Amino acid sequence: MFDQALIEEALTLTIIGLSTAFSLLFFLSISIWIVGKLFADKSDQVPEGEVSQEERNKALAASIAVATLVEIHENSAILPTPVPR
């Protein structure tokens, strides 16, 4: 039904194609990482031991989310339940 040589050629080409694609992706990833390290703006880095404004904002957002969920959970007994239509 299928020619054995055709199947072998198809598998060989598939392996070569996938290997090429993933090799190029790996090379591009390493290249981007190296360029990022070489040209990183040193003024944006926060000294060790200090917390950046972005980290403070994330912590504040997380604490607000937790407080909101706790408040909703505590008051959920008095909230009306939706009536199915």
mmCIF file of the N, C-alpha and C atoms, coordinates in Angstrom:
data_MODEL
# 
_entry.id   MODEL 
# 
loop_
_atom_site.group_PDB 
_atom_site.id 
_atom_site.type_symbol 
_atom_site.label_atom_id 
_atom_site.label_alt_id 
_atom_site.label_comp_id 
_atom_site.label_asym_id 
_atom_site.label_entity_id 
_atom_site.label_seq_id 
_atom_site.pdbx_PDB_ins_code 
_atom_site.Cartn_x 
_atom_site.Cartn_y 
_atom_site.Cartn_z 
_atom_site.occupancy 
_atom_site.B_iso_or_equiv 
_atom_site.pdbx_formal_charge 
_atom_site.auth_seq_id 
_atom_site.auth_comp_id 
_atom_site.auth_asym_id 
_atom_site.auth_atom_id 
_atom_site.pdbx_PDB_model_num 
ATOM 1   N N  . MET A 1 1  ? 0.823   -1.182 0.000  1.00 0.00 ? 1  MET A N  1 
ATOM 2   C CA . MET A 1 1  ? 0.000   0.000  0.000  1.00 0.00 ? 1  MET A CA 1 
ATOM 3   C C  . MET A 1 1  ? 0.880   1.264  0.000  1.00 0.00 ? 1  MET A C  1 
ATOM 4   N N  . PHE A 1 2  ? 1.777   1.371  0.980  1.00 0.00 ? 2  PHE A N  1 
ATOM 5   C CA . PHE A 1 2  ? 2.709   2.492  1.023  1.00 0.00 ? 2  PHE A CA 1 
ATOM 6   C C  . PHE A 1 2  ? 4.096   2.007  0.645  1.00 0.00 ? 2  PHE A C  1 
ATOM 7   N N  . ASP A 1 3  ? 4.816   2.829  -0.074 1.00 0.00 ? 3  ASP A N  1 
ATOM 8   C CA . ASP A 1 3  ? 6.173   2.483  -0.471 1.00 0.00 ? 3  ASP A CA 1 
ATOM 9   C C  . ASP A 1 3  ? 7.102   2.735  0.711  1.00 0.00 ? 3  ASP A C  1 
ATOM 10  N N  . GLN A 1 4  ? 7.887   1.744  1.084  1.00 0.00 ? 4  GLN A N  1 
ATOM 11  C CA . GLN A 1 4  ? 8.789   1.842  2.233  1.00 0.00 ? 4  GLN A CA 1 
ATOM 12  C C  . GLN A 1 4  ? 9.801   2.976  2.053  1.00 0.00 ? 4  GLN A C  1 
ATOM 13  N N  . ALA A 1 5  ? 10.317  3.154  0.860  1.00 0.00 ? 5  ALA A N  1 
ATOM 14  C CA . ALA A 1 5  ? 11.293  4.215  0.590  1.00 0.00 ? 5  ALA A CA 1 
ATOM 15  C C  . ALA A 1 5  ? 10.657  5.594  0.760  1.00 0.00 ? 5  ALA A C  1 
ATOM 16  N N  . LEU A 1 6  ? 9.393   5.727  0.365  1.00 0.00 ? 6  LEU A N  1 
ATOM 17  C CA . LEU A 1 6  ? 8.686   6.997  0.498  1.00 0.00 ? 6  LEU A CA 1 
ATOM 18  C C  . LEU A 1 6  ? 8.478   7.349  1.974  1.00 0.00 ? 6  LEU A C  1 
ATOM 19  N N  . ILE A 1 7  ? 8.121   6.364  2.774  1.00 0.00 ? 7  ILE A N  1 
ATOM 20  C CA . ILE A 1 7  ? 7.925   6.584  4.206  1.00 0.00 ? 7  ILE A CA 1 
ATOM 21  C C  . ILE A 1 7  ? 9.244   6.968  4.873  1.00 0.00 ? 7  ILE A C  1 
ATOM 22  N N  . GLU A 1 8  ? 10.322  6.284  4.519  1.00 0.00 ? 8  GLU A N  1 
ATOM 23  C CA . GLU A 1 8  ? 11.628  6.615  5.098  1.00 0.00 ? 8  GLU A CA 1 
ATOM 24  C C  . GLU A 1 8  ? 12.055  8.022  4.720  1.00 0.00 ? 8  GLU A C  1 
ATOM 25  N N  . GLU A 1 9  ? 11.824  8.411  3.467  1.00 0.00 ? 9  GLU A N  1 
ATOM 26  C CA . GLU A 1 9  ? 12.185  9.763  3.037  1.00 0.00 ? 9  GLU A CA 1 
ATOM 27  C C  . GLU A 1 9  ? 11.341  10.812 3.768  1.00 0.00 ? 9  GLU A C  1 
ATOM 28  N N  . ALA A 1 10 ? 10.058  10.516 3.956  1.00 0.00 ? 10 ALA A N  1 
ATOM 29  C CA . ALA A 1 10 ? 9.179   11.443 4.663  1.00 0.00 ? 10 ALA A CA 1 
ATOM 30  C C  . ALA A 1 10 ? 9.628   11.625 6.114  1.00 0.00 ? 10 ALA A C  1 
ATOM 31  N N  . LEU A 1 11 ? 9.982   10.539 6.771  1.00 0.00 ? 11 LEU A N  1 
ATOM 32  C CA . LEU A 1 11 ? 10.454  10.629 8.160  1.00 0.00 ? 11 LEU A CA 1 
ATOM 33  C C  . LEU A 1 11 ? 11.778  11.374 8.247  1.00 0.00 ? 11 LEU A C  1 
ATOM 34  N N  . THR A 1 12 ? 12.665  11.120 7.305  1.00 0.00 ? 12 THR A N  1 
ATOM 35  C CA . THR A 1 12 ? 13.957  11.805 7.288  1.00 0.00 ? 12 THR A CA 1 
ATOM 36  C C  . THR A 1 12 ? 13.765  13.306 7.110  1.00 0.00 ? 12 THR A C  1 
ATOM 37  N N  . LEU A 1 13 ? 12.928  13.697 6.161  1.00 0.00 ? 13 LEU A N  1 
ATOM 38  C CA . LEU A 1 13 ? 12.672  15.112 5.931  1.00 0.00 ? 13 LEU A CA 1 
ATOM 39  C C  . LEU A 1 13 ? 11.979  15.766 7.123  1.00 0.00 ? 13 LEU A C  1 
ATOM 40  N N  . THR A 1 14 ? 11.096  15.045 7.779  1.00 0.00 ? 14 THR A N  1 
ATOM 41  C CA . THR A 1 14 ? 10.425  15.571 8.964  1.00 0.00 ? 14 THR A CA 1 
ATOM 42  C C  . THR A 1 14 ? 11.421  15.820 10.081 1.00 0.00 ? 14 THR A C  1 
ATOM 43  N N  . ILE A 1 15 ? 12.298  14.869 10.313 1.00 0.00 ? 15 ILE A N  1 
ATOM 44  C CA . ILE A 1 15 ? 13.310  15.016 11.366 1.00 0.00 ? 15 ILE A CA 1 
ATOM 45  C C  . ILE A 1 15 ? 14.255  16.170 11.046 1.00 0.00 ? 15 ILE A C  1 
ATOM 46  N N  . ILE A 1 16 ? 14.670  16.272 9.796  1.00 0.00 ? 16 ILE A N  1 
ATOM 47  C CA . ILE A 1 16 ? 15.569  17.375 9.404  1.00 0.00 ? 16 ILE A CA 1 
ATOM 48  C C  . ILE A 1 16 ? 14.860  18.713 9.577  1.00 0.00 ? 16 ILE A C  1 
ATOM 49  N N  . GLY A 1 17 ? 13.618  18.803 9.168  1.00 0.00 ? 17 GLY A N  1 
ATOM 50  C CA . GLY A 1 17 ? 12.861  20.053 9.279  1.00 0.00 ? 17 GLY A CA 1 
ATOM 51  C C  . GLY A 1 17 ? 12.643  20.471 10.719 1.00 0.00 ? 17 GLY A C  1 
ATOM 52  N N  . LEU A 1 18 ? 12.232  19.538 11.565 1.00 0.00 ? 18 LEU A N  1 
ATOM 53  C CA . LEU A 1 18 ? 12.020  19.858 12.974 1.00 0.00 ? 18 LEU A CA 1 
ATOM 54  C C  . LEU A 1 18 ? 13.325  20.236 13.666 1.00 0.00 ? 18 LEU A C  1 
ATOM 55  N N  . SER A 1 19 ? 14.384  19.518 13.359 1.00 0.00 ? 19 SER A N  1 
ATOM 56  C CA . SER A 1 19 ? 15.687  19.840 13.943 1.00 0.00 ? 19 SER A CA 1 
ATOM 57  C C  . SER A 1 19 ? 16.136  21.236 13.537 1.00 0.00 ? 19 SER A C  1 
ATOM 58  N N  . THR A 1 20 ? 15.956  21.569 12.282 1.00 0.00 ? 20 THR A N  1 
ATOM 59  C CA . THR A 1 20 ? 16.329  22.897 11.800 1.00 0.00 ? 20 THR A CA 1 
ATOM 60  C C  . THR A 1 20 ? 15.505  23.982 12.494 1.00 0.00 ? 20 THR A C  1 
ATOM 61  N N  . ALA A 1 21 ? 14.212  23.779 12.593 1.00 0.00 ? 21 ALA A N  1 
ATOM 62  C CA . ALA A 1 21 ? 13.336  24.780 13.211 1.00 0.00 ? 21 ALA A CA 1 
ATOM 63  C C  . ALA A 1 21 ? 13.705  25.006 14.671 1.00 0.00 ? 21 ALA A C  1 
ATOM 64  N N  . PHE A 1 22 ? 13.860  23.941 15.432 1.00 0.00 ? 22 PHE A N  1 
ATOM 65  C CA . PHE A 1 22 ? 14.175  24.102 16.850 1.00 0.00 ? 22 PHE A CA 1 
ATOM 66  C C  . PHE A 1 22 ? 15.588  24.624 17.067 1.00 0.00 ? 22 PHE A C  1 
ATOM 67  N N  . SER A 1 23 ? 16.513  24.286 16.183 1.00 0.00 ? 23 SER A N  1 
ATOM 68  C CA . SER A 1 23 ? 17.866  24.836 16.287 1.00 0.00 ? 23 SER A CA 1 
ATOM 69  C C  . SER A 1 23 ? 17.855  26.342 16.063 1.00 0.00 ? 23 SER A C  1 
ATOM 70  N N  . LEU A 1 24 ? 17.099  26.789 15.063 1.00 0.00 ? 24 LEU A N  1 
ATOM 71  C CA . LEU A 1 24 ? 16.999  28.230 14.808 1.00 0.00 ? 24 LEU A CA 1 
ATOM 72  C C  . LEU A 1 24 ? 16.311  28.956 15.967 1.00 0.00 ? 24 LEU A C  1 
ATOM 73  N N  . LEU A 1 25 ? 15.261  28.367 16.524 1.00 0.00 ? 25 LEU A N  1 
ATOM 74  C CA . LEU A 1 25 ? 14.590  28.978 17.670 1.00 0.00 ? 25 LEU A CA 1 
ATOM 75  C C  . LEU A 1 25 ? 15.535  29.080 18.866 1.00 0.00 ? 25 LEU A C  1 
ATOM 76  N N  . PHE A 1 26 ? 16.303  28.045 19.103 1.00 0.00 ? 26 PHE A N  1 
ATOM 77  C CA . PHE A 1 26 ? 17.261  28.055 20.202 1.00 0.00 ? 26 PHE A CA 1 
ATOM 78  C C  . PHE A 1 26 ? 18.323  29.120 19.969 1.00 0.00 ? 26 PHE A C  1 
ATOM 79  N N  . PHE A 1 27 ? 18.851  29.203 18.748 1.00 0.00 ? 27 PHE A N  1 
ATOM 80  C CA . PHE A 1 27 ? 19.861  30.200 18.409 1.00 0.00 ? 27 PHE A CA 1 
ATOM 81  C C  . PHE A 1 27 ? 19.309  31.615 18.580 1.00 0.00 ? 27 PHE A C  1 
ATOM 82  N N  . LEU A 1 28 ? 18.077  31.860 18.140 1.00 0.00 ? 28 LEU A N  1 
ATOM 83  C CA . LEU A 1 28 ? 17.473  33.177 18.301 1.00 0.00 ? 28 LEU A CA 1 
ATOM 84  C C  . LEU A 1 28 ? 17.254  33.512 19.769 1.00 0.00 ? 28 LEU A C  1 
ATOM 85  N N  . SER A 1 29 ? 16.835  32.546 20.561 1.00 0.00 ? 29 SER A N  1 
ATOM 86  C CA . SER A 1 29 ? 16.626  32.784 21.991 1.00 0.00 ? 29 SER A CA 1 
ATOM 87  C C  . SER A 1 29 ? 17.929  33.163 22.681 1.00 0.00 ? 29 SER A C  1 
ATOM 88  N N  . ILE A 1 30 ? 18.987  32.428 22.386 1.00 0.00 ? 30 ILE A N  1 
ATOM 89  C CA . ILE A 1 30 ? 20.289  32.732 22.982 1.00 0.00 ? 30 ILE A CA 1 
ATOM 90  C C  . ILE A 1 30 ? 20.789  34.096 22.516 1.00 0.00 ? 30 ILE A C  1 
ATOM 91  N N  . SER A 1 31 ? 20.585  34.405 21.235 1.00 0.00 ? 31 SER A N  1 
ATOM 92  C CA . SER A 1 31 ? 21.014  35.699 20.696 1.00 0.00 ? 31 SER A CA 1 
ATOM 93  C C  . SER A 1 31 ? 20.278  36.849 21.376 1.00 0.00 ? 31 SER A C  1 
ATOM 94  N N  . ILE A 1 32 ? 18.986  36.727 21.546 1.00 0.00 ? 32 ILE A N  1 
ATOM 95  C CA . ILE A 1 32 ? 18.204  37.768 22.210 1.00 0.00 ? 32 ILE A CA 1 
ATOM 96  C C  . ILE A 1 32 ? 18.643  37.931 23.655 1.00 0.00 ? 32 ILE A C  1 
ATOM 97  N N  . TRP A 1 33 ? 18.911  36.836 24.338 1.00 0.00 ? 33 TRP A N  1 
ATOM 98  C CA . TRP A 1 33 ? 19.355  36.903 25.730 1.00 0.00 ? 33 TRP A CA 1 
ATOM 99  C C  . TRP A 1 33 ? 20.708  37.622 25.829 1.00 0.00 ? 33 TRP A C  1 
ATOM 100 N N  . ILE A 1 34 ? 21.624  37.294 24.931 1.00 0.00 ? 34 ILE A N  1 
ATOM 101 C CA . ILE A 1 34 ? 22.957  37.918 24.946 1.00 0.00 ? 34 ILE A CA 1 
ATOM 102 C C  . ILE A 1 34 ? 22.853  39.416 24.653 1.00 0.00 ? 34 ILE A C  1 
ATOM 103 N N  . VAL A 1 35 ? 22.075  39.781 23.647 1.00 0.00 ? 35 VAL A N  1 
ATOM 104 C CA . VAL A 1 35 ? 21.912  41.197 23.315 1.00 0.00 ? 35 VAL A CA 1 
ATOM 105 C C  . VAL A 1 35 ? 21.258  41.938 24.485 1.00 0.00 ? 35 VAL A C  1 
ATOM 106 N N  . GLY A 1 36 ? 20.307  41.315 25.137 1.00 0.00 ? 36 GLY A N  1 
ATOM 107 C CA . GLY A 1 36 ? 19.671  41.928 26.301 1.00 0.00 ? 36 GLY A CA 1 
ATOM 108 C C  . GLY A 1 36 ? 20.654  42.165 27.431 1.00 0.00 ? 36 GLY A C  1 
ATOM 109 N N  . LYS A 1 37 ? 21.548  41.226 27.649 1.00 0.00 ? 37 LYS A N  1 
ATOM 110 C CA . LYS A 1 37 ? 22.556  41.384 28.703 1.00 0.00 ? 37 LYS A CA 1 
ATOM 111 C C  . LYS A 1 37 ? 23.583  42.447 28.324 1.00 0.00 ? 37 LYS A C  1 
ATOM 112 N N  . LEU A 1 38 ? 23.966  42.514 27.064 1.00 0.00 ? 38 LEU A N  1 
ATOM 113 C CA . LEU A 1 38 ? 24.980  43.471 26.631 1.00 0.00 ? 38 LEU A CA 1 
ATOM 114 C C  . LEU A 1 38 ? 24.475  44.909 26.661 1.00 0.00 ? 38 LEU A C  1 
ATOM 115 N N  . PHE A 1 39 ? 23.220  45.107 26.257 1.00 0.00 ? 39 PHE A N  1 
ATOM 116 C CA . PHE A 1 39 ? 22.703  46.460 26.115 1.00 0.00 ? 39 PHE A CA 1 
ATOM 117 C C  . PHE A 1 39 ? 21.678  46.820 27.185 1.00 0.00 ? 39 PHE A C  1 
ATOM 118 N N  . ALA A 1 40 ? 21.688  46.126 28.306 1.00 0.00 ? 40 ALA A N  1 
ATOM 119 C CA . ALA A 1 40 ? 20.751  46.418 29.388 1.00 0.00 ? 40 ALA A CA 1 
ATOM 120 C C  . ALA A 1 40 ? 21.057  47.789 29.975 1.00 0.00 ? 40 ALA A C  1 
ATOM 121 N N  . ASP A 1 41 ? 20.009  48.538 30.267 1.00 0.00 ? 41 ASP A N  1 
ATOM 122 C CA . ASP A 1 41 ? 20.159  49.870 30.853 1.00 0.00 ? 41 ASP A CA 1 
ATOM 123 C C  . ASP A 1 41 ? 20.443  49.701 32.346 1.00 0.00 ? 41 ASP A C  1 
ATOM 124 N N  . LYS A 1 42 ? 21.624  50.085 32.750 1.00 0.00 ? 42 LYS A N  1 
ATOM 125 C CA . LYS A 1 42 ? 22.044  49.893 34.141 1.00 0.00 ? 42 LYS A CA 1 
ATOM 126 C C  . LYS A 1 42 ? 21.296  50.826 35.097 1.00 0.00 ? 42 LYS A C  1 
ATOM 127 N N  . SER A 1 43 ? 20.740  51.938 34.602 1.00 0.00 ? 43 SER A N  1 
ATOM 128 C CA . SER A 1 43 ? 20.054  52.880 35.487 1.00 0.00 ? 43 SER A CA 1 
ATOM 129 C C  . SER A 1 43 ? 18.710  52.347 35.953 1.00 0.00 ? 43 SER A C  1 
ATOM 130 N N  . ASP A 1 44 ? 18.138  51.368 35.237 1.00 0.00 ? 44 ASP A N  1 
ATOM 131 C CA . ASP A 1 44 ? 16.851  50.808 35.621 1.00 0.00 ? 44 ASP A CA 1 
ATOM 132 C C  . ASP A 1 44 ? 16.961  49.774 36.735 1.00 0.00 ? 44 ASP A C  1 
ATOM 133 N N  . GLN A 1 45 ? 18.163  49.322 37.011 1.00 0.00 ? 45 GLN A N  1 
ATOM 134 C CA . GLN A 1 45 ? 18.333  48.268 37.997 1.00 0.00 ? 45 GLN A CA 1 
ATOM 135 C C  . GLN A 1 45 ? 18.264  48.854 39.406 1.00 0.00 ? 45 GLN A C  1 
ATOM 136 N N  . VAL A 1 46 ? 17.573  48.145 40.278 1.00 0.00 ? 46 VAL A N  1 
ATOM 137 C CA . VAL A 1 46 ? 17.409  48.566 41.664 1.00 0.00 ? 46 VAL A CA 1 
ATOM 138 C C  . VAL A 1 46 ? 18.557  47.982 42.478 1.00 0.00 ? 46 VAL A C  1 
ATOM 139 N N  . PRO A 1 47 ? 19.178  48.781 43.359 1.00 0.00 ? 47 PRO A N  1 
ATOM 140 C CA . PRO A 1 47 ? 20.248  48.229 44.202 1.00 0.00 ? 47 PRO A CA 1 
ATOM 141 C C  . PRO A 1 47 ? 19.739  47.061 45.040 1.00 0.00 ? 47 PRO A C  1 
ATOM 142 N N  . GLU A 1 48 ? 20.637  46.155 45.334 1.00 0.00 ? 48 GLU A N  1 
ATOM 143 C CA . GLU A 1 48 ? 20.264  44.956 46.075 1.00 0.00 ? 48 GLU A CA 1 
ATOM 144 C C  . GLU A 1 48 ? 19.766  45.337 47.464 1.00 0.00 ? 48 GLU A C  1 
ATOM 145 N N  . GLY A 1 49 ? 18.693  44.696 47.887 1.00 0.00 ? 49 GLY A N  1 
ATOM 146 C CA . GLY A 1 49 ? 18.133  44.969 49.208 1.00 0.00 ? 49 GLY A CA 1 
ATOM 147 C C  . GLY A 1 49 ? 16.987  45.962 49.154 1.00 0.00 ? 49 GLY A C  1 
ATOM 148 N N  . GLU A 1 50 ? 16.823  46.694 48.063 1.00 0.00 ? 50 GLU A N  1 
ATOM 149 C CA . GLU A 1 50 ? 15.731  47.638 47.923 1.00 0.00 ? 50 GLU A CA 1 
ATOM 150 C C  . GLU A 1 50 ? 14.639  47.024 47.051 1.00 0.00 ? 50 GLU A C  1 
ATOM 151 N N  . VAL A 1 51 ? 13.413  47.489 47.255 1.00 0.00 ? 51 VAL A N  1 
ATOM 152 C CA . VAL A 1 51 ? 12.276  46.982 46.504 1.00 0.00 ? 51 VAL A CA 1 
ATOM 153 C C  . VAL A 1 51 ? 11.900  48.026 45.454 1.00 0.00 ? 51 VAL A C  1 
ATOM 154 N N  . SER A 1 52 ? 11.718  47.572 44.219 1.00 0.00 ? 52 SER A N  1 
ATOM 155 C CA . SER A 1 52 ? 11.361  48.503 43.147 1.00 0.00 ? 52 SER A CA 1 
ATOM 156 C C  . SER A 1 52 ? 9.900   48.934 43.271 1.00 0.00 ? 52 SER A C  1 
ATOM 157 N N  . GLN A 1 53 ? 9.559   49.997 42.596 1.00 0.00 ? 53 GLN A N  1 
ATOM 158 C CA . GLN A 1 53 ? 8.183   50.497 42.610 1.00 0.00 ? 53 GLN A CA 1 
ATOM 159 C C  . GLN A 1 53 ? 7.236   49.476 41.986 1.00 0.00 ? 53 GLN A C  1 
ATOM 160 N N  . GLU A 1 54 ? 7.702   48.773 40.956 1.00 0.00 ? 54 GLU A N  1 
ATOM 161 C CA . GLU A 1 54 ? 6.865   47.761 40.313 1.00 0.00 ? 54 GLU A CA 1 
ATOM 162 C C  . GLU A 1 54 ? 6.539   46.627 41.287 1.00 0.00 ? 54 GLU A C  1 
ATOM 163 N N  . GLU A 1 55 ? 7.529   46.198 42.066 1.00 0.00 ? 55 GLU A N  1 
ATOM 164 C CA . GLU A 1 55 ? 7.280   45.134 43.042 1.00 0.00 ? 55 GLU A CA 1 
ATOM 165 C C  . GLU A 1 55 ? 6.321   45.611 44.127 1.00 0.00 ? 55 GLU A C  1 
ATOM 166 N N  . ARG A 1 56 ? 6.447   46.860 44.529 1.00 0.00 ? 56 ARG A N  1 
ATOM 167 C CA . ARG A 1 56 ? 5.511   47.412 45.521 1.00 0.00 ? 56 ARG A CA 1 
ATOM 168 C C  . ARG A 1 56 ? 4.088   47.438 44.959 1.00 0.00 ? 56 ARG A C  1 
ATOM 169 N N  . ASN A 1 57 ? 3.963   47.845 43.696 1.00 0.00 ? 57 ASN A N  1 
ATOM 170 C CA . ASN A 1 57 ? 2.633   47.889 43.077 1.00 0.00 ? 57 ASN A CA 1 
ATOM 171 C C  . ASN A 1 57 ? 2.020   46.495 42.972 1.00 0.00 ? 57 ASN A C  1 
ATOM 172 N N  . LYS A 1 58 ? 2.832   45.495 42.632 1.00 0.00 ? 58 LYS A N  1 
ATOM 173 C CA . LYS A 1 58 ? 2.329   44.123 42.556 1.00 0.00 ? 58 LYS A CA 1 
ATOM 174 C C  . LYS A 1 58 ? 1.886   43.624 43.923 1.00 0.00 ? 58 LYS A C  1 
ATOM 175 N N  . ALA A 1 59 ? 2.660   43.930 44.952 1.00 0.00 ? 59 ALA A N  1 
ATOM 176 C CA . ALA A 1 59 ? 2.308   43.513 46.303 1.00 0.00 ? 59 ALA A CA 1 
ATOM 177 C C  . ALA A 1 59 ? 1.021   44.201 46.754 1.00 0.00 ? 59 ALA A C  1 
ATOM 178 N N  . LEU A 1 60 ? 0.872   45.483 46.434 1.00 0.00 ? 60 LEU A N  1 
ATOM 179 C CA . LEU A 1 60 ? -0.338  46.213 46.795 1.00 0.00 ? 60 LEU A CA 1 
ATOM 180 C C  . LEU A 1 60 ? -1.550  45.639 46.077 1.00 0.00 ? 60 LEU A C  1 
ATOM 181 N N  . ALA A 1 61 ? -1.403  45.344 44.792 1.00 0.00 ? 61 ALA A N  1 
ATOM 182 C CA . ALA A 1 61 ? -2.510  44.764 44.029 1.00 0.00 ? 61 ALA A CA 1 
ATOM 183 C C  . ALA A 1 61 ? -2.905  43.398 44.593 1.00 0.00 ? 61 ALA A C  1 
ATOM 184 N N  . ALA A 1 62 ? -1.931  42.601 44.969 1.00 0.00 ? 62 ALA A N  1 
ATOM 185 C CA . ALA A 1 62 ? -2.221  41.281 45.538 1.00 0.00 ? 62 ALA A CA 1 
ATOM 186 C C  . ALA A 1 62 ? -2.951  41.407 46.867 1.00 0.00 ? 62 ALA A C  1 
ATOM 187 N N  . SER A 1 63 ? -2.520  42.339 47.709 1.00 0.00 ? 63 SER A N  1 
ATOM 188 C CA . SER A 1 63 ? -3.168  42.497 49.016 1.00 0.00 ? 63 SER A CA 1 
ATOM 189 C C  . SER A 1 63 ? -4.594  43.020 48.854 1.00 0.00 ? 63 SER A C  1 
ATOM 190 N N  . ILE A 1 64 ? -4.828  43.914 47.882 1.00 0.00 ? 64 ILE A N  1 
ATOM 191 C CA . ILE A 1 64 ? -6.182  44.400 47.634 1.00 0.00 ? 64 ILE A CA 1 
ATOM 192 C C  . ILE A 1 64 ? -7.068  43.266 47.127 1.00 0.00 ? 64 ILE A C  1 
ATOM 193 N N  . ALA A 1 65 ? -6.538  42.426 46.247 1.00 0.00 ? 65 ALA A N  1 
ATOM 194 C CA . ALA A 1 65 ? -7.312  41.298 45.730 1.00 0.00 ? 65 ALA A CA 1 
ATOM 195 C C  . ALA A 1 65 ? -7.688  40.325 46.836 1.00 0.00 ? 65 ALA A C  1 
ATOM 196 N N  . VAL A 1 66 ? -6.752  40.031 47.722 1.00 0.00 ? 66 VAL A N  1 
ATOM 197 C CA . VAL A 1 66 ? -7.030  39.101 48.823 1.00 0.00 ? 66 VAL A CA 1 
ATOM 198 C C  . VAL A 1 66 ? -8.060  39.701 49.768 1.00 0.00 ? 66 VAL A C  1 
ATOM 199 N N  . ALA A 1 67 ? -7.897  40.971 50.101 1.00 0.00 ? 67 ALA A N  1 
ATOM 200 C CA . ALA A 1 67 ? -8.853  41.617 51.002 1.00 0.00 ? 67 ALA A CA 1 
ATOM 201 C C  . ALA A 1 67 ? -10.249 41.636 50.387 1.00 0.00 ? 67 ALA A C  1 
ATOM 202 N N  . THR A 1 68 ? -10.344 41.868 49.099 1.00 0.00 ? 68 THR A N  1 
ATOM 203 C CA . THR A 1 68 ? -11.638 41.876 48.414 1.00 0.00 ? 68 THR A CA 1 
ATOM 204 C C  . THR A 1 68 ? -12.270 40.489 48.437 1.00 0.00 ? 68 THR A C  1 
ATOM 205 N N  . LEU A 1 69 ? -11.484 39.464 48.159 1.00 0.00 ? 69 LEU A N  1 
ATOM 206 C CA . LEU A 1 69 ? -12.019 38.099 48.181 1.00 0.00 ? 69 LEU A CA 1 
ATOM 207 C C  . LEU A 1 69 ? -12.467 37.681 49.569 1.00 0.00 ? 69 LEU A C  1 
ATOM 208 N N  . VAL A 1 70 ? -11.717 38.072 50.586 1.00 0.00 ? 70 VAL A N  1 
ATOM 209 C CA . VAL A 1 70 ? -12.112 37.746 51.966 1.00 0.00 ? 70 VAL A CA 1 
ATOM 210 C C  . VAL A 1 70 ? -13.419 38.437 52.303 1.00 0.00 ? 70 VAL A C  1 
ATOM 211 N N  . GLU A 1 71 ? -13.545 39.704 51.924 1.00 0.00 ? 71 GLU A N  1 
ATOM 212 C CA . GLU A 1 71 ? -14.774 40.456 52.193 1.00 0.00 ? 71 GLU A CA 1 
ATOM 213 C C  . GLU A 1 71 ? -15.960 39.832 51.475 1.00 0.00 ? 71 GLU A C  1 
ATOM 214 N N  . ILE A 1 72 ? -15.782 39.440 50.221 1.00 0.00 ? 72 ILE A N  1 
ATOM 215 C CA . ILE A 1 72 ? -16.864 38.803 49.475 1.00 0.00 ? 72 ILE A CA 1 
ATOM 216 C C  . ILE A 1 72 ? -17.244 37.474 50.125 1.00 0.00 ? 72 ILE A C  1 
ATOM 217 N N  . HIS A 1 73 ? -16.236 36.710 50.538 1.00 0.00 ? 73 HIS A N  1 
ATOM 218 C CA . HIS A 1 73 ? -16.508 35.408 51.162 1.00 0.00 ? 73 HIS A CA 1 
ATOM 219 C C  . HIS A 1 73 ? -17.258 35.574 52.478 1.00 0.00 ? 73 HIS A C  1 
ATOM 220 N N  . GLU A 1 74 ? -16.861 36.547 53.277 1.00 0.00 ? 74 GLU A N  1 
ATOM 221 C CA . GLU A 1 74 ? -17.517 36.758 54.571 1.00 0.00 ? 74 GLU A CA 1 
ATOM 222 C C  . GLU A 1 74 ? -18.949 37.240 54.398 1.00 0.00 ? 74 GLU A C  1 
ATOM 223 N N  . ASN A 1 75 ? -19.234 37.991 53.361 1.00 0.00 ? 75 ASN A N  1 
ATOM 224 C CA . ASN A 1 75 ? -20.571 38.535 53.144 1.00 0.00 ? 75 ASN A CA 1 
ATOM 225 C C  . ASN A 1 75 ? -21.394 37.719 52.160 1.00 0.00 ? 75 ASN A C  1 
ATOM 226 N N  . SER A 1 76 ? -20.885 36.593 51.716 1.00 0.00 ? 76 SER A N  1 
ATOM 227 C CA . SER A 1 76 ? -21.599 35.821 50.714 1.00 0.00 ? 76 SER A CA 1 
ATOM 228 C C  . SER A 1 76 ? -22.882 35.203 51.236 1.00 0.00 ? 76 SER A C  1 
ATOM 229 N N  . ALA A 1 77 ? -22.997 35.024 52.557 1.00 0.00 ? 77 ALA A N  1 
ATOM 230 C CA . ALA A 1 77 ? -24.203 34.435 53.131 1.00 0.00 ? 77 ALA A CA 1 
ATOM 231 C C  . ALA A 1 77 ? -25.404 35.385 52.996 1.00 0.00 ? 77 ALA A C  1 
ATOM 232 N N  . ILE A 1 78 ? -25.156 36.674 52.945 1.00 0.00 ? 78 ILE A N  1 
ATOM 233 C CA . ILE A 1 78 ? -26.242 37.626 52.863 1.00 0.00 ? 78 ILE A CA 1 
ATOM 234 C C  . ILE A 1 78 ? -26.521 38.088 51.434 1.00 0.00 ? 78 ILE A C  1 
ATOM 235 N N  . LEU A 1 79 ? -25.722 37.649 50.491 1.00 0.00 ? 79 LEU A N  1 
ATOM 236 C CA . LEU A 1 79 ? -25.950 38.037 49.113 1.00 0.00 ? 79 LEU A CA 1 
ATOM 237 C C  . LEU A 1 79 ? -27.088 37.200 48.525 1.00 0.00 ? 79 LEU A C  1 
ATOM 238 N N  . PRO A 1 80 ? -27.965 37.816 47.714 1.00 0.00 ? 80 PRO A N  1 
ATOM 239 C CA . PRO A 1 80 ? -29.036 37.027 47.106 1.00 0.00 ? 80 PRO A CA 1 
ATOM 240 C C  . PRO A 1 80 ? -28.482 36.067 46.076 1.00 0.00 ? 80 PRO A C  1 
ATOM 241 N N  . THR A 1 81 ? -29.095 34.933 45.982 1.00 0.00 ? 81 THR A N  1 
ATOM 242 C CA . THR A 1 81 ? -28.683 33.951 44.988 1.00 0.00 ? 81 THR A CA 1 
ATOM 243 C C  . THR A 1 81 ? -29.489 34.173 43.717 1.00 0.00 ? 81 THR A C  1 
ATOM 244 N N  . PRO A 1 82 ? -28.874 34.012 42.569 1.00 0.00 ? 82 PRO A N  1 
ATOM 245 C CA . PRO A 1 82 ? -29.609 34.231 41.313 1.00 0.00 ? 82 PRO A CA 1 
ATOM 246 C C  . PRO A 1 82 ? -30.699 33.173 41.125 1.00 0.00 ? 82 PRO A C  1 
ATOM 247 N N  . VAL A 1 83 ? -31.792 33.607 40.576 1.00 0.00 ? 83 VAL A N  1 
ATOM 248 C CA . VAL A 1 83 ? -32.918 32.701 40.320 1.00 0.00 ? 83 VAL A CA 1 
ATOM 249 C C  . VAL A 1 83 ? -32.801 32.179 38.905 1.00 0.00 ? 83 VAL A C  1 
ATOM 250 N N  . PRO A 1 84 ? -32.807 30.850 38.738 1.00 0.00 ? 84 PRO A N  1 
ATOM 251 C CA . PRO A 1 84 ? -32.707 30.301 37.382 1.00 0.00 ? 84 PRO A CA 1 
ATOM 252 C C  . PRO A 1 84 ? -33.970 30.656 36.573 1.00 0.00 ? 84 PRO A C  1 
ATOM 253 N N  . ARG A 1 85 ? -33.784 30.897 35.298 1.00 0.00 ? 85 ARG A N  1 
ATOM 254 C CA . ARG A 1 85 ? -34.911 31.285 34.420 1.00 0.00 ? 85 ARG A CA 1 
ATOM 255 C C  . ARG A 1 85 ? -35.463 30.108 33.698 1.00 0.00 ? 85 ARG A C  1 
# 
